[in-house]
Amino acid sequence: MSIKLENVGIAVRDLDATIAFFTDLGLTLVGRDTVSGEWADTAVDLDGNHANIAVLQTPDGQGSIELFEYIHPDAIETEPTRPNEIGMHRVAFSVDDLDAALEVVARHGYVPLRGVATYEDVYRLTYVRGPSGIIVMLAEELGKG
């Protein structure tokens, strides 16, 4: 059996704002659609499932995220996850210039949770709480170039 990661799915409050955030970071919008119907109800176990979706891909074509903005049922607001909570909690990206990436996220009103850390002179990295409370890890490998 072979297996391949297709994408990470994230429910969001504002699809357009979240697309703008991730495309400004360098992802490419691959497509948008609206999904509903019996197949969608069955796949995600929600009666009357109806959502606007968007798929964004990393420039290397190896990773993608699928964003969902629910039309029905109503989206349920929750407290933002903490890094130590069990379950899905972040999406991580390698960047070639962490300072430039932080300038991009700042234009959208987001800042690092605590600051920028250096891990064993190998990576500079940080967590940013982005749109809809999504935790985004940005990491720059040091010594490359």
C-alpha positions as a Python dict, from the first residue, in 0.01 Angstrom:
ca = {
    (1, 'M'): (0, 0, 0),
    (2, 'S'): (130, 346, -83),
    (3, 'I'): (20, 664, 90),
    (4, 'K'): (57, 1032, 2),
    (5, 'L'): (-46, 1338, 202),
    (6, 'E'): (-298, 1530, -9),
    (7, 'N'): (-364, 1834, 209),
    (8, 'V'): (-443, 1967, 552),
    (9, 'G'): (-801, 2093, 592),
    (10, 'I'): (-882, 2398, 802),
    (11, 'A'): (-1223, 2553, 875),
    (12, 'V'): (-1206, 2934, 868),
    (13, 'R'): (-1427, 3234, 946),
    (14, 'D'): (-1337, 3440, 639),
    (15, 'L'): (-1226, 3249, 332),
    (16, 'D'): (-1112, 3554, 132),
    (17, 'A'): (-901, 3697, 418),
    (18, 'T'): (-742, 3357, 481),
    (19, 'I'): (-664, 3311, 111),
    (20, 'A'): (-502, 3658, 107),
    (21, 'F'): (-289, 3570, 411),
    (22, 'F'): (-156, 3244, 266),
    (23, 'T'): (-109, 3373, -90),
    (24, 'D'): (88, 3670, 46),
    (25, 'L'): (312, 3416, 222),
    (26, 'G'): (377, 3254, -118),
    (27, 'L'): (117, 2980, -159),
    (28, 'T'): (-77, 2966, -486),
    (29, 'L'): (-454, 2945, -507),
    (30, 'V'): (-518, 2626, -705),
    (31, 'G'): (-897, 2645, -705),
    (32, 'R'): (-1220, 2741, -533),
    (33, 'D'): (-1550, 2563, -522),
    (34, 'T'): (-1870, 2516, -327),
    (35, 'V'): (-1944, 2167, -199),
    (36, 'S'): (-2275, 2021, -89),
    (37, 'G'): (-2496, 1721, -143),
    (38, 'E'): (-2529, 1368, -15),
    (39, 'W'): (-2167, 1280, -92),
    (40, 'A'): (-2046, 1577, 117),
    (41, 'D'): (-2283, 1486, 403),
    (42, 'T'): (-2152, 1130, 402),
    (43, 'A'): (-1784, 1219, 367),
    (44, 'V'): (-1772, 1455, 666),
    (45, 'D'): (-2069, 1326, 871),
    (46, 'L'): (-2267, 1654, 865),
    (47, 'D'): (-2628, 1665, 744),
    (48, 'G'): (-2682, 1951, 501),
    (49, 'N'): (-2305, 2004, 467),
    (50, 'H'): (-2251, 2309, 247),
    (51, 'A'): (-1922, 2498, 234),
    (52, 'N'): (-1714, 2727, 19),
    (53, 'I'): (-1366, 2580, -20),
    (54, 'A'): (-1028, 2682, -155),
    (55, 'V'): (-711, 2481, -215),
    (56, 'L'): (-372, 2649, -189),
    (57, 'Q'): (-41, 2490, -281),
    (58, 'T'): (319, 2555, -183),
    (59, 'P'): (550, 2674, -463),
    (60, 'D'): (732, 2339, -471),
    (61, 'G'): (401, 2161, -538),
    (62, 'Q'): (457, 1919, -250),
    (63, 'G'): (215, 2059, 9),
    (64, 'S'): (-132, 2206, 10),
    (65, 'I'): (-402, 2324, 244),
    (66, 'E'): (-777, 2312, 188),
    (67, 'L'): (-974, 2591, 353),
    (68, 'F'): (-1347, 2558, 435),
    (69, 'E'): (-1593, 2838, 509),
    (70, 'Y'): (-1918, 2674, 622),
    (71, 'I'): (-2251, 2795, 486),
    (72, 'H'): (-2444, 2514, 659),
    (73, 'P'): (-2440, 2404, 929),
    (74, 'D'): (-2327, 2724, 1097),
    (75, 'A'): (-1960, 2733, 1188),
    (76, 'I'): (-1895, 2677, 1557),
    (77, 'E'): (-1659, 2923, 1723),
    (78, 'T'): (-1411, 2765, 1962),
    (79, 'E'): (-1129, 2893, 2175),
    (80, 'P'): (-801, 2910, 1984),
    (81, 'T'): (-595, 2595, 2039),
    (82, 'R'): (-287, 2609, 2257),
    (83, 'P'): (37, 2449, 2139),
    (84, 'N'): (11, 2180, 2408),
    (85, 'E'): (-348, 2072, 2334),
    (86, 'I'): (-413, 1725, 2194),
    (87, 'G'): (-518, 1720, 1829),
    (88, 'M'): (-450, 1928, 1519),
    (89, 'H'): (-276, 2242, 1620),
    (90, 'R'): (-51, 2398, 1355),
    (91, 'V'): (57, 2414, 997),
    (92, 'A'): (432, 2459, 936),
    (93, 'F'): (619, 2619, 650),
    (94, 'S'): (987, 2648, 564),
    (95, 'V'): (1077, 2996, 442),
    (96, 'D'): (1401, 3126, 298),
    (97, 'D'): (1370, 3462, 479),
    (98, 'L'): (1191, 3460, 814),
    (99, 'D'): (1209, 3838, 853),
    (100, 'A'): (1039, 3888, 515),
    (101, 'A'): (771, 3632, 608),
    (102, 'L'): (708, 3816, 936),
    (103, 'E'): (666, 4143, 745),
    (104, 'V'): (398, 3973, 533),
    (105, 'V'): (206, 3839, 832),
    (106, 'A'): (235, 4175, 1009),
    (107, 'R'): (60, 4341, 713),
    (108, 'H'): (-233, 4113, 796),
    (109, 'G'): (-222, 4215, 1163),
    (110, 'Y'): (-44, 3909, 1306),
    (111, 'V'): (273, 3881, 1513),
    (112, 'P'): (473, 3595, 1668),
    (113, 'L'): (314, 3442, 1978),
    (114, 'R'): (623, 3513, 2187),
    (115, 'G'): (912, 3598, 1958),
    (116, 'V'): (1161, 3437, 1724),
    (117, 'A'): (1368, 3146, 1856),
    (118, 'T'): (1689, 2990, 1733),
    (119, 'Y'): (1710, 2612, 1755),
    (120, 'E'): (2069, 2488, 1790),
    (121, 'D'): (2198, 2728, 1522),
    (122, 'V'): (2002, 2519, 1271),
    (123, 'Y'): (1669, 2706, 1245),
    (124, 'R'): (1517, 3042, 1328),
    (125, 'L'): (1149, 2980, 1390),
    (126, 'T'): (834, 3119, 1536),
    (127, 'Y'): (464, 3051, 1578),
    (128, 'V'): (211, 3309, 1456),
    (129, 'R'): (-160, 3295, 1530),
    (130, 'G'): (-310, 3378, 1191),
    (131, 'P'): (-661, 3399, 1046),
    (132, 'S'): (-933, 3214, 1240),
    (133, 'G'): (-679, 3141, 1514),
    (134, 'I'): (-471, 2909, 1293),
    (135, 'I'): (-125, 2856, 1440),
    (136, 'V'): (130, 2892, 1161),
    (137, 'M'): (492, 2789, 1221),
    (138, 'L'): (749, 2965, 1006),
    (139, 'A'): (1105, 2829, 1003),
    (140, 'E'): (1419, 2947, 825),
    (141, 'E'): (1706, 2702, 796),
    (142, 'L'): (2033, 2872, 895),
    (143, 'G'): (2358, 2824, 711),
    (144, 'K'): (2200, 2755, 373),
    (145, 'G'): (2305, 2953, 76),
}
